[in-house]
């Protein structure tokens, strides 16, 4: 009998939000979760923990694989299986943390902490934190805020907060259901956060305070079990003052900023105010580029972090690009215009779109939830993201431009700069990471371009990683080992073996992991 809070979803296939792949499923193996009825929020939360365990047992008995699913934004099959999908979107409780809940060694206030269920979307977190008195904020965001918190951290969602990091970097505690009879609370030993009062409330079987285990679990794309709850660290509400400027020549001042994050030679408008530069992003039209030529140069999007003052909020009218103003949004809007137009016409149309979309405009000021708002995408877009060391970014740009001459890409290029992560398999692993976002139309031309770029990097011996949730069809065991090193990959695999039973590991293993050599049980990978 199916417990209260679990409902069967008779799906035999599932298509991701960007419509670039469809995953076959076993019929009647997928379910939707909601929090059962109960006397309190915590009572309902703990009942859902038991339901997660029921699902694991159900899968073991029937020899099927499962994966939790939030918004389904990933372009890769990292987070799906050929068994069933568990819809967690209704699991969106959030809980305040009290003084008795925190470890005496935690140096911050309980107000800095916020506990969220796995299905809570980033825009819901922003809204709830803004209602607090005084207001609070998350520390960083992706380009949009429609993802669930569990999905965002598990695949390494990032923005361009080069002094902050990606989403997983403000997560400080995880509640994971790892087996039929085991669920654990994990945090770093070097950064203790919670007390026994907290972990007793969620009735965990084991409390683990260990840096290596926590860092491995952070970016684990649903393979360590069901992530039920996430403790994040917040900060007082702040404002972002966004600037957009164009016609920046690819020359020494821009190269210095790109490779060293030294902006002193760019004379950025707003820099004299003394506010902290928070976000730095460089965009290029691959079809209209020439070094040293301002008219064929870069478009900059940068943001200063300012103290919160509601009277200073000054947002510009909504853009004509109804799907959002990052590259994916622009491409989605382009799709509406293209309809059945030949791929051969895409580069000139992209030129027109870039000219229309990326033009200088007055600064706008808003909270993180207002600047990175809730956007949507039209399907059939393609997005690949490559992590490199910032010092390689100028050289890499020139390589990509050369590749584009031979294999034209129906899209654009954005370089976002992100502080390196401690997550064992976090793709933003370089201390100063530059993420090359290559967003375009879903087509053979796009995939040939991505593959040509990856191959050229390997020929030039440039160290790189690939975003787990973006297009990454060339990932395999050899490349994963090259990207992260045998010691880090082995640590991740060992941690998975330590936390899970062999039957539960089988439930949460998928074809993607097998291709990448991350499915190993109790043994060395080399």
C-alpha positions in Angstrom: 0.0 0.0 0.0 1.4 3.4 -1.0 1.8 5.7 2.1 0.0 9.0 2.4 2.1 11.7 0.7 3.1 9.5 -2.2 1.2 9.3 -5.4 1.9 7.2 -8.4 2.8 8.9 -11.7 2.3 6.4 -14.6 5.0 7.9 -16.8 6.8 5.9 -19.4 9.1 8.8 -20.6 10.1 12.2 -19.4 11.4 15.2 -21.3 13.6 17.9 -19.7 12.6 21.5 -19.5 14.8 22.6 -22.4 13.5 19.7 -24.6 16.9 18.6 -25.7 16.4 15.0 -24.6 13.7 12.5 -23.6 14.4 9.8 -21.0 12.6 6.4 -21.2 11.2 5.3 -17.9 9.7 2.1 -16.5 6.0 2.4 -16.4 4.5 2.9 -12.9 7.9 3.5 -11.4 7.6 7.2 -10.9 6.0 9.0 -8.0 5.1 12.5 -6.7 5.8 13.5 -3.1 4.0 15.9 -0.9 4.3 16.5 2.8 1.7 14.3 4.6 -0.7 15.7 7.1 0.5 16.1 10.6 0.3 18.2 13.8 3.3 20.4 12.9 5.6 21.2 10.1 8.3 19.1 11.7 6.0 16.2 12.1 5.1 16.4 8.4 8.8 16.8 7.4 9.8 13.7 9.4 6.9 11.7 7.8 8.3 12.6 4.4 11.7 11.2 5.5 9.9 7.9 6.1 8.3 8.2 2.7 11.7 8.6 1.0 12.8 5.4 2.8 9.6 3.6 1.6 10.5 4.6 -2.0 14.1 3.3 -1.6 12.7 0.0 -0.3 10.1 -0.2 -3.1 12.9 0.3 -5.7 15.2 -2.3 -4.1 12.4 -4.9 -4.0 11.6 -4.3 -7.7 15.2 -3.8 -8.8 14.5 -0.4 -10.3 16.5 2.8 -10.3 15.3 6.2 -9.0 16.2 9.8 -9.1 14.7 12.9 -7.4 13.6 15.6 -9.8 13.0 19.3 -9.2 12.5 21.6 -12.2 14.3 19.4 -14.7 16.5 22.2 -16.0 19.6 20.1 -16.7 20.7 19.7 -20.3 22.5 16.4 -19.5 21.2 13.1 -18.2 23.2 13.5 -15.0 20.0 13.6 -12.9 17.8 11.0 -14.5 17.6 7.2 -14.6 16.0 4.6 -16.8 13.8 3.5 -13.9 11.6 6.1 -12.2 11.6 9.9 -11.4 10.5 11.2 -8.0 8.8 14.6 -8.3 9.8 16.7 -5.2 8.5 20.1 -6.3 5.8 20.1 -3.6 8.4 19.6 -0.8 9.0 23.3 -0.2 8.9 23.8 3.6 11.4 26.2 5.2 12.3 26.4 8.9 13.8 29.0 11.1 16.9 28.1 13.1 16.9 29.0 16.8 19.7 29.7 19.3 19.5 26.2 20.8 19.9 24.7 17.4 23.4 26.0 16.7 26.7 24.5 17.7 28.5 26.6 20.4 31.5 26.9 18.0 29.4 28.5 15.3 30.5 32.1 15.3 27.5 33.6 13.5 23.9 34.2 14.6 21.1 31.7 14.1 19.5 34.4 11.9 22.2 33.7 9.4 20.9 30.2 8.9 17.8 29.0 7.0 16.7 25.4 6.5 14.9 24.4 3.3 13.3 21.3 1.9 14.7 20.0 -1.3 11.9 21.2 -3.6 12.1 24.9 -2.6 12.8 27.0 -5.6 15.5 29.8 -5.5 12.9 32.5 -6.2 10.8 31.2 -3.2 13.8 31.5 -1.0 14.4 35.0 -2.1 10.8 35.9 -1.5 10.7 34.4 2.0 14.0 35.9 3.1 12.8 39.3 1.9 9.8 39.0 4.2 12.0 38.6 7.3 12.5 41.6 9.6 15.2 42.6 8.9 15.4 41.3 5.4 17.9 38.6 4.5 19.4 37.4 1.2 21.1 34.4 -0.3 24.7 35.0 -1.2 24.8 34.1 -4.9 22.5 33.0 -7.6 22.5 31.5 -11.1 21.4 33.7 -14.0 17.8 32.8 -13.2 16.2 31.7 -10.0 13.7 29.0 -11.1 15.8 26.0 -10.0 15.1 24.0 -6.8 17.8 24.4 -4.2 18.7 20.7 -4.2 19.0 20.6 -8.0 21.0 23.8 -8.1 23.6 22.8 -5.6 23.8 19.2 -6.8 25.0 20.1 -10.3 27.0 23.2 -9.4 24.7 26.1 -10.5 26.7 29.3 -10.5 26.5 33.0 -11.4 29.4 35.4 -11.7 29.9 36.3 -8.0 33.7 36.1 -8.2 34.3 36.6 -4.5 31.5 34.4 -3.3 31.2 31.2 -5.4 28.4 29.0 -6.7 25.2 27.9 -5.0 26.7 25.0 -3.2 29.2 27.3 -1.6 26.7 28.8 0.8 25.3 25.4 1.9 26.5 24.4 5.3 24.4 21.3 6.2 22.7 18.4 4.4 20.1 16.0 5.5 20.3 12.9 3.1 18.3 9.7 3.1 21.0 7.2 2.1 19.3 3.8 2.6 16.1 2.1 3.7 17.1 2.3 7.3 19.5 5.2 7.4 19.4 9.0 7.0 22.2 11.3 8.0 23.0 14.9 8.8 26.3 16.1 7.3 28.3 19.3 7.9 32.0 20.2 7.9 34.1 19.5 11.0 36.0 22.7 10.3 32.8 24.7 10.2 30.4 23.2 12.8 26.9 24.6 12.6 24.2 22.7 14.4 23.7 21.2 17.9 22.2 17.9 19.0 18.9 19.8 19.5 18.7 20.3 15.8 19.7 16.8 14.7 17.4 15.3 17.3 14.5 17.3 15.7 15.0 15.7 12.3 15.5 12.3 13.9 18.6 11.4 12.0 20.4 8.0 12.5 23.8 9.5 12.3 25.5 12.9 12.6 28.6 13.3 10.5 30.9 16.3 10.9 33.6 15.7 8.4 35.0 17.9 5.7 35.8 15.3 3.1 32.4 13.6 3.4 30.5 17.0 3.3 32.5 18.2 0.3 31.8 15.0 -1.6 28.1 15.1 -0.9 27.7 18.7 -2.0 27.9 18.1 -5.8 26.7 14.5 -6.1 23.8 15.0 -8.6 21.4 12.9 -6.7 23.6 9.8 -6.5 24.1 9.8 -2.7 20.4 9.2 -1.9 17.6 11.6 -1.5 18.7 15.1 -0.3 15.7 16.0 1.9 16.9 19.2 3.6 19.5 21.8 3.0 20.9 24.3 5.5 22.1 27.5 3.9 23.9 30.5 5.2 22.4 33.8 4.4 23.4 37.4 4.9 21.6 40.8 5.5 19.7 42.0 2.4 21.8 43.9 -0.1 21.4 45.6 -3.4 23.1 45.0 -6.7 23.7 47.9 -9.1 23.9 46.5 -12.5 25.8 48.1 -15.4 25.8 47.1 -19.0 28.3 48.6 -21.4 29.4 47.7 -25.0 32.2 48.3 -27.4 35.0 47.2 -25.2 38.0 46.2 -27.4 39.7 42.9 -26.8 43.0 44.5 -25.8 45.3 44.7 -22.8 42.9 46.3 -20.3 40.2 43.7 -20.9 42.7 40.9 -21.0 44.0 42.0 -17.6 40.5 42.0 -16.2 39.7 38.6 -17.7 42.9 36.8 -16.6 43.7 38.5 -13.3 40.3 40.0 -12.2 42.1 43.3 -12.0 39.7 45.9 -13.3 41.9 49.0 -12.7 42.5 49.7 -16.4 38.9 49.4 -17.5 37.6 52.6 -15.8 34.3 51.0 -15.0 31.4 53.4 -14.5 30.4 53.3 -10.8 33.7 52.1 -9.5 34.5 55.4 -7.8 31.6 54.9 -5.5 33.6 52.6 -3.2 31.1 49.8 -3.5 32.3 46.2 -3.9 32.4 44.8 -7.4 30.3 41.7 -7.0 29.6 40.3 -10.5 31.7 40.3 -13.6 30.7 38.9 -17.0 32.0 39.4 -20.5 29.9 38.5 -23.6 31.1 38.1 -27.1 29.4 37.7 -30.4 31.4 35.0 -32.1 30.3 36.2 -35.5 31.4 39.8 -35.0 34.8 39.8 -33.3 38.1 41.4 -34.0 40.9 42.0 -31.5 41.5 45.6 -30.7 38.3 46.7 -32.5 35.8 48.3 -30.1 32.9 47.8 -32.5 33.7 44.1 -32.7 34.6 43.7 -29.1 33.0 42.7 -25.9 29.8 43.6 -24.0 30.3 43.8 -20.2 27.7 43.1 -17.5 29.0 44.0 -14.0 27.4 44.7 -10.7 28.3 46.5 -7.5 27.2 45.3 -4.1 25.6 48.1 -2.0 23.9 48.3 1.4 20.2 47.7 1.3 18.0 50.8 1.0 14.5 50.2 -0.4 14.5 53.8 -1.7 17.4 53.1 -4.0 15.7 50.2 -5.9 15.4 51.4 -9.5 14.5 48.6 -11.9 14.2 49.2 -15.7 11.1 48.1 -17.5 10.9 44.5 -18.5 12.9 43.5 -21.5 11.4 42.7 -24.9 13.1 39.4 -24.5 10.3 37.6 -22.8 12.4 34.5 -21.9 15.1 36.4 -20.0 18.1 38.6 -20.6 20.9 36.0 -20.3 22.2 34.3 -23.4 19.7 31.4 -23.0 16.8 33.8 -22.8 18.1 35.7 -25.9 18.4 32.5 -27.9 14.9 31.4 -26.8 13.5 34.6 -28.1 15.4 34.1 -31.3 13.7 30.8 -31.7 10.3 32.5 -31.8 11.6 34.5 -34.8 13.3 31.7 -36.6 10.5 29.1 -36.9 11.6 27.0 -39.9 14.4 29.3 -41.2 17.5 27.5 -42.4 20.5 27.1 -40.1 22.6 29.0 -42.7 20.7 32.2 -41.8 21.3 31.8 -38.0 24.7 33.7 -37.8 23.3 36.9 -39.4 20.2 36.7 -37.3 22.3 36.2 -34.1 24.2 39.3 -35.1 21.0 41.3 -35.3 19.8 39.9 -32.0 23.1 40.7 -30.2 23.0 44.3 -31.5 19.4 44.6 -30.2 19.9 42.8 -26.9 23.4 43.8 -25.7 23.4 47.5 -25.9 24.5 50.0 -23.2 21.7 51.1 -20.9 21.3 53.1 -17.7 22.3 51.2 -14.5 19.5 49.5 -12.6 19.4 48.6 -8.9 17.6 45.8 -7.1 17.9 42.8 -4.8 19.5 39.6 -5.9 16.0 38.2 -6.4 15.0 41.1 -8.6 18.1 41.2 -10.7 18.2 37.4 -11.2 14.5 37.0 -11.6 12.2 34.1 -12.5 12.7 33.5 -16.2 11.5 30.8 -18.5 12.9 29.3 -21.7 11.5 28.1 -24.9 12.6 24.6 -25.7 15.2 23.4 -28.2 18.1 25.5 -26.8 21.6 24.1 -26.3 24.0 25.2 -23.5 27.4 23.9 -22.7 29.6 25.4 -19.9 33.3 24.9 -19.5 35.3 25.7 -16.3 38.9 26.9 -16.8 41.4 28.8 -14.7 40.8 32.6 -15.1 44.4 33.1 -16.2 43.7 31.0 -19.3 40.6 32.9 -20.4 42.1 35.3 -22.9 44.0 32.5 -24.6 40.9 30.3 -24.6 38.8 33.0 -26.1 41.1 33.2 -29.1 41.0 29.4 -29.5 37.2 29.5 -29.5 37.2 32.2 -32.1 39.5 30.1 -34.3 37.2 27.1 -33.9 34.2 29.2 -34.8 35.7 30.1 -38.2 35.8 26.4 -39.1 32.7 25.3 -37.3 30.3 28.2 -37.0 28.2 28.2 -33.8 24.6 29.3 -33.8 24.9 31.1 -30.5 27.0 33.3 -28.3 29.7 33.2 -25.6 29.6 34.5 -22.1 32.5 34.4 -19.7 31.4 34.4 -16.0 33.9 34.5 -13.1 33.3 32.5 -10.0 35.2 31.9 -6.8 36.5 28.3 -6.6 34.5 25.7 -4.7 35.5 23.2 -2.0 33.1 20.6 -3.4 35.1 17.5 -4.4 33.5 17.3 -7.9 32.5 20.9 -8.2 33.3 22.0 -11.7 34.1 25.5 -10.5 37.2 23.9 -9.0 39.9 26.5 -10.0 40.6 29.1 -7.3 39.6 31.8 -9.8 37.3 30.0 -12.2 36.1 31.4 -15.5 33.0 29.6 -16.8 32.7 29.7 -20.6 28.9 29.7 -21.3 28.2 28.6 -24.9 24.5 29.0 -25.5 22.8 28.5 -28.8 20.2 26.6 -30.8 19.8 22.9 -30.3 21.2 21.5 -33.5 24.0 19.4 -35.0 25.9 22.5 -35.6 26.0 23.4 -31.9 27.0 19.9 -30.9 29.8 19.8 -33.5 31.0 23.2 -32.2 31.0 22.0 -28.6 33.0 18.9 -29.5 35.5 20.8 -31.6 36.1 23.2 -28.7 36.6 20.3 -26.2 39.0 18.5 -28.6 41.0 21.7 -29.2 41.4 22.3 -25.5 42.8 18.8 -25.1 45.2 19.3 -28.0 46.4 22.5 -26.4 46.6 20.7 -23.0 44.3 23.3 -21.4 42.9 22.0 -18.1 39.1 22.3 -18.1 36.0 20.9 -16.5 32.4 20.6 -17.7 29.2 21.7 -16.0 27.5 18.6 -14.8 24.1 19.9 -15.7 24.9 21.3 -19.1 25.6 19.5 -22.4 28.6 17.2 -21.7 28.2 14.2 -24.0 32.0 13.7 -24.2 32.4 13.0 -20.5 33.7 9.5 -19.6 35.9 7.9 -17.0 39.2 9.1 -18.6 38.1 12.7 -18.9 36.6 12.8 -15.4 39.9 11.5 -13.9 41.8 14.1 -16.0 39.6 16.9 -14.8 39.6 16.2 -11.1 42.5 13.9 -10.5 42.4 10.3 -9.3 42.6 11.2 -5.6 39.6 13.5 -5.7 37.5 11.0 -7.7 38.5 8.2 -5.4 37.5 10.3 -2.4 34.1 10.9 -3.9 33.5 7.2 -4.7 34.8 6.1 -1.2 32.4 8.6 0.4 29.5 7.3 -1.5 30.4 3.7 -0.5 30.7 4.8 3.2 27.3 6.6 3.3 25.2 4.0 1.4 24.5 0.3 1.4 25.2 -1.6 -1.8 21.4 -2.1 -2.5 20.7 1.7 -2.1 23.7 2.5 -4.3 22.2 0.4 -7.1 18.9 2.4 -6.8 20.7 5.7 -7.2 23.2 4.7 -9.9 22.4 5.8 -13.5 23.9 5.4 -16.9 25.6 8.8 -16.7 27.6 7.6 -13.7 28.5 4.4 -15.3 29.8 6.2 -18.3 31.9 8.5 -16.1 33.2 5.6 -13.9 31.6 7.0 -10.8 29.4 3.9 -10.0 32.2 1.8 -8.5 31.5 -0.3 -5.4 34.2 -1.0 -2.8 37.2 -0.8 -5.0 39.8 1.4 -6.6 39.0 3.1 -9.8 42.4 2.8 -11.5 
